[in-house]
């Protein structure tokens, strides 16, 4: 039940360009270029990792597998 409440809130935060963990804007995070169209963005406050797609201008959570 708890996951059913949290998941939509986290999805909304990510769609707004904010960290799903702490709510800080991801635009100010540390960026590392992955490819021509993608960047790895790390939240300054909680160190969660996200992927930013430059073509679609959307963030998504990064998988733990590298």
C-alpha positions, 0 to 999 in steps of 0.5 A: 500500500505504501508503494502505491502512494509513493510511486506517483509522487516520485514520478511527478517529481521526476517529471518536474525535473526534481530529485525523487528522494529529496525534491531538489532541482536536478538542473543544479546537479553534477553532470557527466556525459554518457553519449551525445543525447544522454547525461548522467546527473547526480543530485547534490544533496542525496547523491541519487543518480538520474539519466537526462535525455537531451532529445526528449528533455526528460529525466529517469532513474538510473539502473544500478547495473553498469 
